[in-house]
């Protein structure tokens, strides 16, 4: 019973993290594209602002997904 609940929780958390990551990446790319084609904005400044934020968000979410996957796989190996 507990394994089923844990599996469902892992699935839901993974789904929420993946969905959030997709939304964040799409919104950042959309913002970058708007900024690149706007004549009032210096393109070099956009990359200076968005690059660190983009790397932090993507790295954090990928790390979280990897941790969930490793934790779930470790539990399956240790099953009696």
Backbone bond lengths (Angstrom), bond angles and torsions (degrees), N, CA, C in turn:
res aa  C-N    CA-C-N  psi(-1)  N-CA   C-N-CA  omega(-1)  CA-C   N-CA-C  phi
1 X - - - 1.443 - - 1.528 110.67 -
2 X 1.340 115.92 -45.58 1.463 119.96 -178.69 1.520 111.54 -65.34
3 X 1.334 117.26 -37.43 1.460 120.49 179.56 1.525 111.35 -64.01
4 X 1.327 116.67 -37.10 1.459 120.60 179.24 1.520 110.52 -66.19
5 X 1.332 117.28 -43.52 1.459 120.78 178.41 1.521 110.89 -65.63
6 X 1.313 116.44 -39.99 1.464 120.27 179.19 1.526 110.84 -66.23
7 X 1.318 116.40 -39.26 1.461 120.28 177.48 1.518 111.90 -64.66
8 X 1.329 116.49 -40.77 1.460 120.49 177.69 1.529 111.21 -65.78
9 X 1.334 115.91 -40.73 1.461 120.29 178.40 1.523 110.79 -64.20
10 X 1.316 116.26 -43.83 1.462 120.33 177.86 1.519 110.79 -61.28
11 X 1.317 116.98 -41.86 1.455 121.05 178.67 1.525 111.12 -62.89
12 X 1.322 116.63 -46.12 1.470 120.17 -178.85 1.523 111.73 -64.31
13 X 1.326 116.93 -44.15 1.465 120.10 179.77 1.523 110.26 -64.07
14 X 1.319 117.00 -43.49 1.463 120.39 178.51 1.519 110.83 -62.23
15 X 1.309 117.29 -41.91 1.457 121.34 178.82 1.528 111.44 -64.18
16 X 1.329 117.27 -42.89 1.464 120.40 178.98 1.519 111.67 -65.64
17 X 1.330 117.13 -41.73 1.461 120.89 -179.88 1.523 110.26 -65.90
18 X 1.318 117.02 -44.19 1.468 120.16 179.86 1.533 111.34 -64.77
19 X 1.328 116.78 -40.22 1.464 120.29 178.28 1.526 110.96 -64.95
20 X 1.325 116.14 -45.14 1.461 120.42 178.66 1.518 111.02 -62.36
21 X 1.323 116.78 -41.44 1.462 120.34 178.27 1.521 110.81 -61.89
22 X 1.309 117.45 -43.13 1.471 120.72 178.57 1.523 111.50 -62.23
23 X 1.336 116.91 -43.41 1.462 120.67 179.59 1.525 110.66 -63.83
24 X 1.329 117.24 -44.61 1.466 120.80 -179.12 1.520 110.94 -64.44
25 X 1.322 117.14 -45.73 1.465 120.27 -179.15 1.527 110.84 -64.06
26 X 1.321 117.08 -44.18 1.472 119.80 179.54 1.525 111.45 -63.76
27 X 1.330 117.37 -41.66 1.466 119.49 179.74 1.520 111.64 -67.65
28 X 1.328 117.61 -37.43 1.466 119.79 178.55 1.530 110.92 -68.55
29 X 1.311 117.46 -39.94 1.462 120.40 177.77 1.527 110.10 -66.04
30 X 1.328 117.14 -40.63 1.461 121.21 178.22 1.530 110.50 -62.40
31 X 1.332 116.86 -44.09 1.459 121.27 178.04 1.525 111.12 -63.38
32 X 1.308 116.53 -41.68 1.461 120.99 178.66 1.525 110.95 -62.52
33 X 1.315 116.56 -42.84 1.466 119.79 -179.71 1.530 111.61 -66.29
34 X 1.317 117.42 -38.69 1.470 119.98 176.80 1.530 109.61 -63.06
35 X 1.327 115.88 -45.04 1.462 120.09 -179.44 1.518 113.00 -65.47
36 X 1.310 117.53 -35.55 1.463 120.21 -179.27 1.524 112.26 -66.66
37 X 1.314 116.87 -34.19 1.461 119.91 -176.38 1.529 113.23 -97.10
38 X 1.326 117.51 2.77 1.458 121.21 176.33 1.528 108.46 -87.15
39 X 1.324 115.98 128.22 1.474 119.88 -176.46 1.524 112.37 -73.39
40 X 1.314 119.00 -19.68 1.463 122.34 -178.21 1.527 113.15 -81.50
41 X 1.312 116.61 -14.21 1.461 121.19 -173.16 1.528 109.91 -105.85
42 X 1.343 115.18 134.70 1.469 121.02 175.49 1.530 108.58 -79.08
43 X 1.320 117.05 123.98 1.473 121.22 -175.41 1.529 112.77 -62.74
44 X 1.309 118.19 -32.76 1.463 120.49 -179.94 1.530 110.75 -65.21
45 X 1.314 117.20 -34.91 1.465 120.87 179.91 1.525 111.85 -69.43
46 X 1.316 116.98 -33.49 1.473 119.88 178.93 1.518 109.85 -62.89
47 X 1.314 117.27 -46.38 1.465 120.24 -179.19 1.522 111.46 -65.14
48 X 1.339 117.52 -34.89 1.462 120.31 178.30 1.520 111.13 -65.74
49 X 1.326 117.25 -35.06 1.464 120.72 -177.58 1.522 112.91 -82.76
50 X 1.306 117.24 -43.23 1.464 120.54 -170.82 1.530 112.80 -85.77
51 X 1.305 118.32 -33.08 1.473 120.54 -175.33 1.528 113.74 -56.68
52 X 1.334 120.40 -51.24 1.476 118.36 179.20 1.526 113.18 -63.67
53 X 1.321 116.41 -39.61 1.467 119.20 179.33 1.522 110.77 -65.03
54 X 1.309 116.24 -42.45 1.460 121.51 179.54 1.524 110.70 -61.97
55 X 1.322 116.90 -46.23 1.463 120.78 -179.64 1.523 111.70 -64.33
56 X 1.330 117.08 -39.08 1.460 120.73 -179.90 1.528 111.43 -66.33
57 X 1.311 116.73 -46.43 1.465 120.68 -178.30 1.523 110.73 -65.29
58 X 1.309 116.91 -49.44 1.461 120.52 -178.37 1.531 110.70 -64.43
59 X 1.312 117.53 -44.24 1.466 120.88 179.32 1.513 112.41 -62.20
60 X 1.323 116.75 -41.69 1.465 120.55 179.00 1.512 112.47 -64.09
61 X 1.318 116.45 -45.52 1.462 119.54 -178.95 1.525 111.60 -69.08
62 X 1.302 117.56 -38.85 1.470 119.65 178.79 1.527 110.03 -66.58
63 X 1.323 116.59 -39.15 1.462 119.90 175.60 1.515 112.16 -61.81
64 X 1.329 116.54 -40.96 1.463 120.77 177.89 1.518 111.33 -64.53
65 X 1.329 116.91 -45.06 1.464 120.16 178.16 1.527 111.41 -62.60
66 X 1.323 117.02 -40.84 1.464 120.21 178.56 1.524 110.85 -64.66
67 X 1.316 117.22 -40.76 1.458 120.77 178.07 1.517 112.56 -63.37
68 X 1.323 116.35 -41.32 1.468 120.21 177.75 1.518 110.26 -64.20
69 X 1.317 116.77 -43.54 1.466 121.10 -178.79 1.527 110.58 -64.83
70 X 1.322 117.58 -45.00 1.463 120.57 179.77 1.523 111.08 -64.88
71 X 1.314 116.94 -39.71 1.462 120.96 179.35 1.526 110.39 -64.57
72 X 1.321 116.02 -42.92 1.462 120.33 -179.46 1.531 110.57 -66.86
73 X 1.319 118.12 -41.89 1.460 121.38 178.79 1.521 111.48 -66.10
74 X 1.330 117.23 -36.81 1.468 121.26 179.91 1.527 110.52 -65.45
75 X 1.331 117.01 -37.50 1.455 120.55 179.10 1.522 111.00 -67.46
76 X 1.334 117.67 -36.50 1.464 120.66 179.49 1.519 111.73 -68.49
77 X 1.328 117.52 -34.32 1.472 121.49 -179.88 1.527 109.66 -71.05
78 X 1.331 117.54 -36.57 1.461 121.65 -175.98 1.524 113.17 -84.55
79 X 1.315 119.67 4.59 1.457 121.75 178.42 1.522 110.09 -65.41
80 X 1.341 116.19 139.71 1.479 118.35 178.58 1.510 112.15 -74.41
